[in-house]
């Protein structure tokens, strides 16, 4: 009798823990709505005509390790570019080291949350990543950044 009760308790605790982890890694509606809201907010802030913008390509690719059980199981590689107001390219390039550091923090958070697993090229995932990178860029180097472009993204299992 005690065995049966302990199995039921372990099964219940395991199911609740599994559901909680799944909810944390893949929020049902909250994550999609919040990322869509962020993207809409970012798009509404961009009122600069295309002719008054220029692009700044980040010098090197970003390499993000995917770690499971204290081992690197994959690497995600990204190439990013920034859309900035015309005439601000030089000031943005001067702050590239700080911006790279801030971008890596966002990318490591995404990797830690499992957002580069499975269908990491899903539109919602890429939109939330772009929005997070844009938010960090605006905080880091100012409102000159109007968008963050993901030029390349790939994942290589090790």
GIQUI-V452998 format. One record per residue. PHI is phi in degrees with one decimal (999 if undefined). OMEGA is omega in whole degrees, 0 to 359 (999 if undefined). Layout:
BEGIN
phi:PHI omega:OMEGA
phi:PHI omega:OMEGA
END
This chain:
BEGIN
phi:999 omega:179
phi:-64.3 omega:178
phi:-61.0 omega:182
phi:-65.0 omega:180
phi:-64.5 omega:180
phi:-66.2 omega:176
phi:-62.5 omega:180
phi:-64.6 omega:179
phi:-64.4 omega:179
phi:-62.3 omega:179
phi:-64.2 omega:179
phi:-65.5 omega:179
phi:-61.8 omega:179
phi:-63.2 omega:180
phi:-65.6 omega:180
phi:-65.6 omega:179
phi:-64.3 omega:178
phi:-62.5 omega:178
phi:-63.9 omega:180
phi:-64.1 omega:178
phi:-65.3 omega:178
phi:-61.9 omega:179
phi:-65.2 omega:179
phi:-66.0 omega:183
phi:-78.7 omega:183
phi:-133.5 omega:180
phi:-56.7 omega:187
phi:-62.9 omega:181
phi:-116.5 omega:185
phi:-60.9 omega:181
phi:-65.7 omega:182
phi:-68.6 omega:180
phi:-66.2 omega:182
phi:-68.9 omega:179
phi:-68.0 omega:177
phi:-65.7 omega:179
phi:-64.8 omega:179
phi:-64.9 omega:180
phi:-61.7 omega:179
phi:-63.7 omega:179
phi:-63.6 omega:180
phi:-63.6 omega:180
phi:-64.3 omega:180
phi:-71.3 omega:180
phi:-79.4 omega:185
phi:-89.6 omega:180
phi:-116.2 omega:183
phi:-83.3 omega:178
phi:-61.3 omega:184
phi:-58.6 omega:182
phi:-68.7 omega:181
phi:-103.7 omega:179
phi:-124.8 omega:173
phi:-142.7 omega:185
phi:-114.5 omega:178
phi:-121.5 omega:179
phi:-85.2 omega:177
phi:-65.7 omega:189
phi:-55.5 omega:183
phi:-125.6 omega:176
phi:-71.7 omega:174
phi:-101.1 omega:179
phi:-113.0 omega:185
phi:-119.3 omega:178
phi:-76.2 omega:174
phi:-104.0 omega:187
phi:-113.3 omega:175
phi:-131.8 omega:179
phi:51.3 omega:178
phi:61.3 omega:177
phi:-131.6 omega:175
phi:-76.6 omega:181
phi:-105.6 omega:180
phi:-162.5 omega:174
phi:-128.0 omega:173
phi:-108.2 omega:182
phi:-117.5 omega:181
phi:-129.5 omega:169
phi:-115.5 omega:184
phi:-122.9 omega:175
phi:-137.1 omega:179
phi:-112.6 omega:170
phi:-96.7 omega:185
phi:-129.6 omega:175
phi:-63.2 omega:179
phi:-58.0 omega:179
phi:89.4 omega:182
phi:-107.3 omega:184
phi:-57.8 omega:182
phi:-63.6 omega:180
phi:-68.3 omega:177
phi:-68.8 omega:180
phi:-63.3 omega:178
phi:-63.8 omega:182
phi:-101.2 omega:182
phi:-57.4 omega:180
phi:-57.8 omega:178
phi:-65.8 omega:180
phi:-64.8 omega:177
phi:-60.4 omega:179
phi:-61.1 omega:180
phi:-66.9 omega:177
phi:-63.4 omega:179
phi:-62.8 omega:177
phi:-60.9 omega:178
phi:-64.6 omega:182
phi:-65.1 omega:177
phi:-66.0 omega:176
phi:-62.1 omega:178
phi:-59.9 omega:180
phi:-64.0 omega:180
phi:-62.4 omega:180
phi:-83.2 omega:178
phi:80.2 omega:183
phi:-74.6 omega:176
phi:-98.9 omega:176
phi:-94.0 omega:175
phi:61.4 omega:182
phi:-88.0 omega:183
phi:-71.1 omega:177
phi:-93.0 omega:176
phi:-58.8 omega:183
phi:-57.0 omega:181
phi:-64.1 omega:179
phi:-65.0 omega:180
phi:-66.0 omega:178
phi:-64.4 omega:179
phi:-69.1 omega:176
phi:-66.2 omega:178
phi:-59.1 omega:181
phi:-63.7 omega:179
phi:-65.3 omega:179
phi:-65.6 omega:179
phi:-64.9 omega:179
phi:-60.7 omega:179
phi:-65.6 omega:180
phi:-63.1 omega:179
phi:-64.6 omega:179
phi:-67.8 omega:186
phi:-74.5 omega:187
phi:-123.4 omega:174
phi:103.3 omega:187
phi:-79.9 omega:178
phi:-66.1 omega:181
phi:-81.5 omega:181
phi:-102.7 omega:179
phi:-165.3 omega:173
phi:-118.1 omega:182
phi:-108.0 omega:175
phi:-93.9 omega:183
phi:-81.2 omega:180
phi:-144.5 omega:173
phi:-148.3 omega:180
phi:-148.7 omega:178
phi:-126.9 omega:179
phi:-121.6 omega:176
phi:-71.5 omega:182
phi:-93.8 omega:999
END
